[in-house]
Amino acid sequence: MSVPKQKFTAEFKQEAVRLVRTTGKSGAQIARDLGVPPHYVVRWKQQQDTQTAAGRPAFTGRGIPALSPQEARLGELERELGIARQERDILKKALACLSQNSTRMGLGRFFAKQP
């Protein structure tokens, strides 16, 4: 029978890391005091250091690192650009089909470029 996975709130993790930094106790000692495995506190401290160095908030949940506002905006703009490129390509293909059909039907003068 499997043991249910423990879940800890962001506040709990932040408090554990704060205790390690302010009390002078080791991560293992703080972990024993809190009743969690020692490697959890060490990992939380590393995650917080990494996220802080990257300018991101730590402990956002579900194992997905949070994005800084600039990274979030960049991702949004890249998605919009991808959609715009797809729309452009569709319109190019549609125009090519229309111009081919118009020349076959003798309607080339409607699609001819005007000077």
C-alpha positions as CSV (number, residue, x, y, z in Angstrom):
1,M,0.0,0.0,0.0
2,S,1.4,3.4,-1.0
3,V,1.9,6.2,1.4
4,P,0.0,9.4,0.4
5,K,2.3,12.1,-0.8
6,Q,2.7,15.0,1.6
7,K,1.9,18.4,0.4
8,F,3.2,21.6,2.0
9,T,2.0,25.1,1.4
10,A,4.2,27.8,0.0
11,E,4.0,29.6,3.4
12,F,5.3,26.5,5.2
13,K,8.2,26.1,2.8
14,Q,9.1,29.8,3.1
15,E,9.0,29.6,6.9
16,A,11.2,26.6,6.9
17,V,13.8,28.3,4.7
18,R,13.5,31.5,6.8
19,L,14.2,29.4,9.9
20,V,17.3,27.9,8.4
21,R,18.6,31.3,7.4
22,T,17.8,33.2,10.6
23,T,18.3,30.7,13.5
24,G,21.7,29.4,12.5
25,K,20.5,25.8,12.8
26,S,21.1,23.3,10.0
27,G,18.5,22.3,7.5
28,A,18.4,18.8,9.0
29,Q,17.7,20.2,12.5
30,I,14.9,22.5,11.2
31,A,13.5,19.6,9.3
32,R,13.4,17.4,12.4
33,D,11.8,20.2,14.4
34,L,9.1,20.5,11.7
35,G,8.7,16.8,11.2
36,V,9.7,16.6,7.5
37,P,12.5,14.7,5.8
38,P,15.8,16.6,5.9
39,H,16.3,16.7,2.2
40,Y,13.0,18.6,1.7
41,V,14.3,21.7,3.6
42,V,17.6,21.6,1.7
43,R,15.7,21.3,-1.7
44,W,13.3,24.1,-0.7
45,K,16.3,26.4,0.1
46,Q,17.9,25.5,-3.2
47,Q,14.7,26.2,-5.1
48,Q,14.2,29.5,-3.4
49,D,17.8,30.6,-4.1
50,T,17.4,29.6,-7.7
51,Q,14.1,31.4,-8.2
52,T,15.3,34.5,-6.3
53,A,18.4,34.7,-8.5
54,A,16.3,34.5,-11.6
55,G,14.0,37.2,-10.3
56,R,11.0,34.9,-9.9
57,P,8.7,34.1,-7.0
58,A,9.5,30.8,-5.3
59,F,7.1,28.0,-4.4
60,T,4.3,28.6,-6.9
61,G,3.0,25.1,-6.7
62,R,2.7,22.0,-8.9
63,G,6.4,22.0,-9.7
64,I,6.0,24.7,-12.3
65,P,8.4,27.6,-11.8
66,A,6.8,31.0,-11.9
67,L,7.7,33.3,-14.7
68,S,8.8,36.9,-14.2
69,P,6.5,39.5,-15.7
70,Q,8.9,39.9,-18.6
71,E,9.0,36.2,-19.3
72,A,5.3,35.9,-19.1
73,R,4.8,38.8,-21.6
74,L,7.5,37.3,-23.9
75,G,5.6,34.0,-23.9
76,E,2.3,35.7,-24.6
77,L,3.9,37.7,-27.5
78,E,5.5,34.5,-29.0
79,R,2.1,32.8,-28.9
80,E,0.5,35.8,-30.6
81,L,3.2,35.8,-33.2
82,G,2.7,32.1,-34.0
83,I,-1.0,32.7,-34.5
84,A,-0.3,35.7,-36.8
85,R,2.1,33.6,-38.9
86,Q,-0.4,30.8,-39.3
87,E,-3.1,33.3,-40.3
88,R,-0.7,34.9,-42.8
89,D,0.2,31.5,-44.3
90,I,-3.4,30.6,-44.7
91,L,-4.2,33.9,-46.4
92,K,-1.2,33.4,-48.8
93,K,-2.5,30.0,-49.7
94,A,-6.0,31.2,-50.2
95,L,-4.8,34.1,-52.4
96,A,-2.7,31.7,-54.5
97,C,-5.7,29.4,-55.0
98,L,-8.0,32.3,-55.9
99,S,-5.5,33.7,-58.4
100,Q,-5.0,30.3,-60.0
101,N,-8.8,29.8,-60.3
102,S,-9.3,33.3,-61.6
103,T,-6.8,32.9,-64.5
104,R,-8.5,29.6,-65.4
105,M,-11.9,31.4,-65.5
106,G,-10.7,34.4,-67.3
107,L,-10.9,36.7,-64.3
108,G,-7.3,37.5,-64.1
109,R,-7.9,41.2,-64.6
110,F,-9.7,41.4,-61.2
111,F,-6.6,40.0,-59.4
112,A,-4.0,41.7,-61.5
113,K,-1.8,44.2,-59.6
114,Q,-2.8,47.8,-60.3
115,P,0.0,50.2,-61.2
